[in-house]
Amino acid sequence: MDYSEKTDQDLVRLSRRGDERAARELVHRFERPVFSLIYRMVRDRELAEDLSQDVFVRTFNNLDRYDRSYKFSSWLFKIAYNLTVDHLRRRELPTISVHGAPDAVTPDRQEATSVTLESDEEAPDDRLVAKELAGELEEAISALREDYRTAILLRHVEGRSYEEIAEIMEIPLGTVKTYIFRARRELREALSATHGDPDD
């Protein structure tokens, strides 16, 4: 049986029956994006790895509560978001720039979880500029307030729809749009402060 070809829903169903290979396939599919989201929220690699493990433990312990009318990925990210926010609020961890963190992500992990606000239809020169600005963009994102940062990461790193983000963060759709609009504005202002106002 090729588990890699099965849908998330099929894997959840098999996992509920105790199929360990199905559970491992779910972890394989989502461990990187879950880590990416959590890391950018806590800015600490070791802590992000620990929280990611906790997310999957909690997920598999609560599979019987999963409503199959929703995407499994949205439910999983909701668990990751809530667990991480709870941790941050308990510990009141500071936001740390990725460039100042001693445990910054490796180049491979950075490439796998890179942030881009640009279109796939950009010209090569535009893509080069975007790549050169990646470091500044990462730092600017880390400085956003928690809810703005989470919304922009879910949208532009994980590729989640506005509706999914609303479900994950448990906020109204209009609030999601406001958060992303304001986050983009703050990011543009931060980059403009470094490189000057971009041409429209």
NORCORMO-V250174 format. One record per helix or strand of 2 or more residues. SS is the DSSP state (h for helix, s for strand). FROM is the first residue (numbers start at 0). TO is the last residue. Records with the same first field share a line. If there is no record, write none. Layout:
SS: FROM-TO / FROM-TO
//
This chain:
h: 2-4 / 7-15 / 19-41 / 44-60 / 62-64 / 71-90 / 106-111 / 123-131 / 133-141 / 145-155 / 161-168 / 172-194
//
